Amino acid sequence: MPHSIAIFASGSGSNAEQIIQHFTDHPLAKVTLILSNKAEAYVLTRAKKHKIEGRYLSNAEFKDPDYLLPLLKEYQVDMIALAGYLQLIPEFLVQAFPKRILNIHPALLPQYGGKGMYGSRVHQAVFNNYEKVSGMTIHYVDAEYDEGQIIFQDKVALHSADTPDIIAKKVLELEHKHYARVIEEVIKGNE
């Protein structure tokens, strides 16, 4: 029986889309559930388009183990991928899914990580510091922002003319290239 992946996302879900496509008709795993803390997030439209259960998750539901854990069990979830999810994962969820919650971060951690460092804020900080390189990090999730064990990183050269928007596009290309593949490798390693 294939592994069941839940994606947690807060925004448009372009990484979620890549993961869904990678695991469509895949013998190892499939995406069975997409949860968002924003009712209007485009990722929920993507879920509907792919006939995957997509749900808005209120703050109270997200922090309630008696709600969230049975929901994940209902969909037989054994791997969680955060794809632009902007909430700190509660300790009960980290404990219920040890080494089975992954996050992707749009910088080379440990630089430019932590509370409040997400999306365009990261790329603006990289730009402001005249960095010559940026990249992305895939890591296990623990109870702190962006501090879990690093699984994979890739980097891209930056040029002096690169704006934060250009940096964001370069990093997103790396994210799309690697995230689903790394999720697959982690699932294989956990078998």
N, C-alpha and C positions, 0 to 999 in steps of 0.2 A: 504494500500500500504506500502511495507517495506521501512524503512529508507534507505538512500543512503550514504555510507561511501566512502570518498576519503582517500587514504593513500599517504602520502608524505614520500619518502625514498631516501637516497643517496647511499646506498650500496647493499649488497647481498639480504637483505629483508627477513631474517629468521623470524622476528616478523611479517612482512607483511604476510608471508605464514601462520603463525598461525591464524592471523585474518581472512584471506580468508577462511581457512578450517573451522573455528568456525562458520562463517556466510554463508557457502554454504548450500543452501536449508533451511535457517533459516527463520521463519515467521516474525521476528522483523526487520531484516536489511540484507543488502548485500553490498559487496564491488563492486562499479561500476567504479572506476577510480583510477589509480595509477600514481602519478607524481614523477619524479625524476629530480634533478638538475644535474645529471651526465648521459650523453647519453649512456655510456657503463655499467651502473649499472645493476647488475644481477637481481635486483627486476623487471626490465622491461621484462626480460625473464620469470620470474615467472608469471607476469601479462598475457603474451601471452599464457603460458601453461594453465592458468585457464580461458582463453577467456574473460579477463577483459581488458578494454581499458587502455593501458599504454603509457605515453607520457613523452618525455624529455621536461623539462621546463627551458628555458634559464633564465639567471639572469634578463634580461629586462622584459620578460614575467611574471616572478614571482613578480616583483615590480610594475607591471602595472595593476591597478584595472580594467581598461577597457578591459584587456585581461583575467585576471584570474577569476574575478567574473562571467562574462558570461560563461566561460568554466565550472565552478562549477555548475552554474545554468542549463546548458545544460544537465548535468548528475544528476540533482536534488539532489545534495549533501546537506545534512543537518548535517553531522558530519565529522570531519577531524581527522585522527589519524596520528601523526608523529611517524615514526618508523625508527630512525636513520637518521633524516633529519637535515642537518648541516647548515641550513640558519636560520637567525633570521626572525621570521614571521612578516610581515609588519603590521603596525597599522590598515590599512584599512581592512585587513583580520580578525584580532582579533575583530574589531568592527562589521564586517558582521556576525561573528559566535561566539557570546558571550557564554561562557561556553560550546562550542561545538567543541573546538579544544583541543585534548589531546596529551600529550607527555609522553614518557617513558624515564627515565634517569637511567643509570647503577650505581647509588649510592644512599645513603640515604640522600637526600637533607634536609637541605640546605648545607650540606658538599659536597665538590667535584662537585660543579655546577658552572655555569657561562660560559662566552665566552672562547672557547678553551678547555673546559673540556668535552670531549666526548670519547667514545670507549676506546681504549687501554691507552690513557692518564689518564683516570679516574682510571683504575685498577692499573696502575703504581704508581699513587699518593697514593692510598690506601695501596699498598705494601710498598712503601717508608716510610710511617708513621706507619708501624707495626700494622695496625688496626686488632682488633680481630673479627670484624664483618663488613660485607658489605651488599649490598642489592640493591634494585631497588625502584624507586619512579615513580608513575603515577600522573601527575598533569595537571591542566588546563594551557593553554598557554596564556600568556599576552605578552606585548611588550618588555619584557626583557628576557634574557636567564635564564631558570630554576627558575624563581621567582613566577610563577603562583601558585594558591592555590593547596595544596597537596590533592589528592583524596585517594590514597592508597600507602602503603609501605609494603614491606616484606624484611626480612633480613636472612642472612645465616652466620653461624660461619666460621671463617677463622682459619687456622692452620699455624704455623710458617713455615712449608715446602711449603705452597701454593705460587706458582709463580704468576705473573700477568696473565698469560694465564689460570691458574687453577681458579683464582678469576673470570676471565671473563666467564669461562664455568659455574661456580656456579651461577653467577648473571644472565646469559642468561637463565638458566633453570627456574629461578623465573620469568623472563620476559615472557617466553613462557607459563608458567603456569597461569599467572594472566591477561595479557594485554587484550586479547579478552573478557574475562569475565567482567572486569571492564568497558570496552567500552559498553558492553551490559547493565550493570547496570546503567550507565550514560544515555544511550538512554531511558531506561525505566523510569528513574527519570525525564527526560525532557518531557515525554508525557503528 
